[in-house]
């Protein structure tokens, strides 16, 4: 048994208040109050936690979190968290959290490979407070919120190769934990996960880039809204960057979220993402 130091950086970003955390077991964004004041994440946990590493030969649940020597650095509105490599996972990971505007945080994941890894994939886990429902996903041309039973995880893939990765057995550690693993054969239209309060119109929107996100998933008990990143082989010396944005705002219905997502995509493609603004 040991105590681990945890440093919290308090933030207020539009109608979101909470902490950015680089240390401990749940580095990420903890939202202690939003909109009308409700905490959206459990105490001590949060959103966009770099968690599982997977490849065509190895599966590492919590691998990124278990590597010793993680470090963090705060510079203005930017928190950088470094995840060192291990003998089993020769990859350096850097996660940058940047407050960019009222109600919006950009997250950039950079993976630098010291050795080649076949079919590398990593999962980013977002834990939500008790009582938060499953996220809305855009599938088959419409918004859909799956009705999950206790201890179920439902995947939505980008395409057939991504679906084949899910079916390869690399996610069987969820079965060992007592979960029923489901693959929705429709796949996702956009890598978007949305928590919407239907009465107030306040929504927490997590978004990524299609090319960088082979699948997304929703897990019940505890409720998690998750993304998988990369989903391809990486060569020695290669560096891969993935982009995400978190937005908390009022929307006039789910369809009004899509223009905000397309704006995010244009900014990433046009080099106007957070890292470019800092530079």
KELUM-351351 format. One record per residue (C-alpha): residue number from 1; x, y, z. Coordinates in Angstrom, 2 decimals. Layout:
KELUM-351351
 num      xx      yy      zz
 NUM       X       Y       Z
...
This chain:
KELUM-351351
 num      xx      yy      zz
   1    0.00    0.00    0.00
   2    1.28    3.47   -0.84
   3    0.10    7.05   -1.14
   4    0.28    8.73   -4.54
   5    0.62   12.49   -4.95
   6   -2.19   14.08   -6.94
   7   -2.05   17.68   -8.12
   8   -5.31   19.40   -9.09
   9   -5.55   22.49  -11.28
  10   -8.87   24.24  -10.78
  11  -10.52   25.76  -13.84
  12  -13.62   27.71  -14.80
  13  -14.47   27.53  -18.48
  14  -17.83   29.00  -19.46
  15  -20.47   27.10  -17.47
  16  -18.03   24.30  -16.60
  17  -16.07   24.25  -13.37
  18  -13.74   21.57  -12.18
  19  -10.17   20.32  -12.20
  20   -7.49   19.24  -14.65
  21   -5.44   16.41  -13.22
  22   -2.24   14.81  -14.46
  23   -1.40   12.53  -11.55
  24   -3.18    9.74   -9.72
  25   -5.28    6.98  -11.22
  26   -7.54    9.23  -13.34
  27   -5.68   11.98  -15.20
  28   -8.13   14.06  -17.20
  29  -10.95   16.57  -16.82
  30  -13.10   16.40  -13.69
  31  -16.29   18.49  -13.97
  32  -17.55   19.37  -10.50
  33  -20.33   21.72  -11.64
  34  -21.95   22.50  -14.99
  35  -25.01   24.39  -16.16
  36  -27.36   24.37  -13.21
  37  -24.65   23.14  -10.86
  38  -24.58   19.34  -11.15
  39  -21.29   17.41  -11.11
  40  -20.98   15.44  -14.34
  41  -18.07   13.23  -13.31
  42  -17.42   11.15  -10.18
  43  -15.15   12.68   -7.56
  44  -11.57   11.72   -8.34
  45  -12.29   10.64  -11.91
  46  -12.98   12.41  -15.16
  47  -13.05   12.71  -18.93
  48  -10.47   11.80  -21.61
  49   -8.36    9.51  -19.41
  50   -5.71    7.71  -21.47
  51   -6.17    4.15  -20.27
  52   -5.83    0.92  -22.30
  53   -3.15   -0.03  -24.85
  54   -3.83   -2.82  -27.36
  55   -1.97   -4.38  -30.30
  56   -2.21   -7.43  -32.53
  57   -0.24   -9.51  -30.00
  58   -0.67   -7.80  -26.60
  59   -3.47   -6.27  -24.55
  60   -2.70   -3.87  -21.70
  61   -5.68   -2.77  -19.61
  62   -4.66    0.38  -17.71
  63   -1.19    0.08  -19.30
  64   -0.65    3.78  -19.79
  65   -1.66    4.53  -16.19
  66    0.52    1.82  -14.69
  67    3.78    2.93  -16.35
  68    5.98    4.53  -13.64
  69    7.38    8.02  -14.01
  70    4.37    9.93  -15.34
  71    4.92   13.70  -15.23
  72    2.93   16.88  -15.78
  73    3.61   20.52  -16.59
  74    1.31   23.53  -16.40
  75    1.84   26.53  -18.69
  76   -0.93   29.13  -18.71
  77   -4.12   27.42  -19.89
  78   -2.23   24.28  -20.99
  79   -1.66   21.15  -18.90
  80    0.72   18.61  -20.47
  81    0.81   15.06  -19.12
  82    3.57   12.66  -20.18
  83    3.12    8.89  -20.05
  84    6.51    7.14  -20.30
  85    7.17    3.92  -22.21
  86    7.51    0.53  -20.58
  87    9.28   -2.67  -21.59
  88    6.01   -4.07  -22.93
  89    4.80   -0.81  -24.52
  90    7.71    1.11  -26.14
  91    5.64    4.22  -26.78
  92    5.86    7.71  -25.28
  93    2.49    9.41  -24.92
  94    1.85   13.11  -24.41
  95   -1.62   14.46  -23.65
  96   -2.20   18.23  -23.82
  97   -5.32   19.78  -22.29
  98   -5.89   23.38  -23.41
  99   -8.70   25.74  -22.37
 100   -9.44   27.46  -25.67
 101  -12.63   29.48  -25.15
 102  -15.74   29.70  -23.01
 103  -17.05   26.18  -22.51
 104  -14.45   24.42  -24.69
 105  -11.29   22.40  -24.04
 106   -9.02   20.96  -26.73
 107   -7.16   17.72  -26.10
 108   -4.24   16.52  -28.20
 109   -2.76   13.00  -27.92
 110    0.73   12.42  -29.34
 111    2.23    8.92  -29.48
 112    5.93    8.45  -30.29
 113    6.98    4.87  -31.02
 114   10.44    3.65  -30.02
 115    9.74    0.31  -31.69
 116    7.18   -0.79  -34.22
 117    3.82   -1.97  -32.87
 118    1.34   -3.85  -35.06
 119   -2.28   -2.70  -35.10
 120   -1.76   -0.31  -32.18
 121   -4.87    0.99  -30.46
 122   -5.47    2.94  -27.28
 123   -8.71    3.67  -25.46
 124   -9.60    7.01  -23.89
 125  -12.09    6.54  -21.06
 126  -14.56    9.17  -19.82
 127  -16.30    8.32  -16.54
 128  -19.63    9.94  -15.69
 129  -21.45   10.45  -12.42
 130  -24.16    8.10  -11.22
 131  -27.47    8.81  -12.92
 132  -25.95   10.17  -16.15
 133  -27.57    8.24  -19.05
 134  -25.86    6.61  -22.00
 135  -24.58    9.01  -24.62
 136  -26.28    9.84  -27.90
 137  -24.43    8.52  -30.95
 138  -25.09    9.45  -34.59
 139  -25.67    6.17  -36.47
 140  -27.58    5.32  -39.63
 141  -28.26    9.00  -40.33
 142  -29.93    9.71  -37.00
 143  -29.26   10.15  -33.30
 144  -29.46    7.04  -31.17
 145  -29.05    6.38  -27.45
 146  -28.59    2.68  -26.64
 147  -30.59    1.16  -23.80
 148  -27.87   -0.72  -21.94
 149  -28.40   -3.33  -19.27
 150  -26.12   -3.55  -16.26
 151  -22.49   -4.27  -17.17
 152  -22.78   -3.96  -20.94
 153  -20.40   -2.20  -23.30
 154  -21.57   -1.34  -26.82
 155  -19.06   -0.56  -29.60
 156  -19.69    1.42  -32.78
 157  -16.94    1.04  -35.39
 158  -15.80    3.42  -38.12
 159  -15.68    0.78  -40.87
 160  -15.30   -2.95  -41.47
 161  -11.55   -3.14  -40.63
 162  -12.24   -1.37  -37.35
 163  -15.10   -3.78  -36.65
 164  -12.75   -6.69  -37.33
 165  -10.37   -5.36  -34.66
 166  -13.19   -5.34  -32.11
 167  -14.10   -8.92  -33.07
 168  -10.48  -10.09  -32.88
 169  -10.66  -10.78  -29.15
 170   -8.55   -7.85  -28.01
 171  -11.42   -6.58  -25.85
 172  -12.00   -9.89  -24.09
 173  -10.66   -8.44  -20.84
 174  -14.09   -6.81  -20.53
 175  -15.62  -10.30  -20.62
 176  -13.27  -11.33  -17.82
 177  -14.61   -8.39  -15.81
 178  -18.15   -9.68  -16.25
 179  -19.32   -7.39  -19.07
 180  -21.40   -8.31  -22.08
 181  -19.61   -6.87  -25.14
 182  -21.85   -5.75  -28.03
 183  -20.88   -4.56  -31.52
 184  -23.58   -2.48  -33.22
 185  -23.29   -3.44  -36.88
 186  -24.42   -0.01  -38.10
 187  -21.20    1.73  -37.06
 188  -20.97    5.43  -36.27
 189  -21.56    8.34  -38.67
 190  -19.41   10.79  -36.70
 191  -17.04   10.21  -33.77
 192  -19.34   12.11  -31.40
 193  -20.62   11.23  -27.93
 194  -23.23   13.57  -26.48
 195  -24.70   13.87  -23.01
 196  -27.80   16.05  -23.40
 197  -30.13   17.39  -20.73
 198  -33.36   17.31  -22.73
 199  -35.11   19.84  -20.48
 200  -32.47   22.58  -20.38
 201  -30.70   21.95  -23.68
 202  -27.29   21.87  -21.98
 203  -25.04   19.29  -23.59
 204  -21.57   17.95  -22.98
 205  -20.14   17.00  -26.38
 206  -17.01   14.90  -26.91
 207  -15.69   14.85  -30.46
 208  -12.79   13.39  -32.40
 209  -11.60   13.02  -36.00
 210  -12.85   10.05  -38.03
 211   -9.41    9.13  -39.43
 212   -8.01    9.01  -35.89
 213  -10.87    7.11  -34.21
 214  -11.48    3.47  -35.24
 215  -14.34    3.04  -32.78
 216  -16.25    4.51  -29.86
 217  -18.09    2.75  -27.08
 218  -20.56    3.26  -24.26
 219  -20.26    1.28  -21.05
 220  -22.80    0.91  -18.26
 221  -22.20    0.41  -14.53
 222  -20.21    2.58  -14.20
 223  -21.32    4.83  -17.04
 224  -18.46    5.58  -19.44
 225  -18.36    7.28  -22.84
 226  -15.15    6.11  -24.57
 227  -13.11    6.55  -27.75
 228  -10.48    4.32  -29.33
 229   -7.56    6.01  -31.10
 230   -5.09    5.20  -33.90
 231   -6.14    1.64  -34.87
 232   -3.24    0.83  -37.19
 233    0.35   -0.34  -37.18
 234    3.05    2.14  -36.21
 235    6.72    2.01  -37.20
 236    9.78    2.65  -35.07
 237   10.40    6.40  -34.85
 238    6.88    7.25  -36.03
 239    4.80    9.91  -34.29
 240    0.98    9.89  -34.44
 241   -1.22   12.74  -33.23
 242   -4.95   12.56  -32.45
 243   -7.28   15.46  -31.70
 244  -10.32   15.86  -29.48
 245  -12.56   18.66  -28.27
 246  -14.88   18.89  -25.28
 247  -17.71   21.44  -25.45
 248  -20.32   22.29  -22.83
 249  -23.03   24.60  -24.15
 250  -26.75   24.98  -24.72
 251  -28.01   23.63  -28.02
 252  -31.33   23.88  -29.79
 253  -31.59   20.13  -30.19
 254  -29.15   17.43  -31.22
 255  -28.93   18.42  -34.89
 256  -27.53   21.82  -33.93
 257  -24.45   20.01  -32.61
 258  -23.37   18.85  -36.07
 259  -22.30   22.32  -37.35
 260  -20.15   22.69  -34.22
 261  -18.55   19.34  -34.98
 262  -17.86   20.25  -38.61
 263  -16.22   23.49  -37.43
 264  -13.91   21.44  -35.21
 265  -12.96   19.22  -38.15
 266  -12.20   22.26  -40.34
 267   -9.99   23.74  -37.64
 268   -8.00   20.53  -37.23
 269   -7.61   20.11  -41.00
 270   -6.65   23.78  -41.35
 271   -4.01   23.71  -38.60
 272   -6.05   25.94  -36.29
 273   -6.27   23.48  -33.43
 274   -5.06   24.38  -29.92
 275   -1.42   23.48  -30.53
 276   -1.28   25.79  -33.55
 277   -2.82   28.64  -31.53
 278   -0.20   28.20  -28.80
 279    2.58   28.26  -31.36
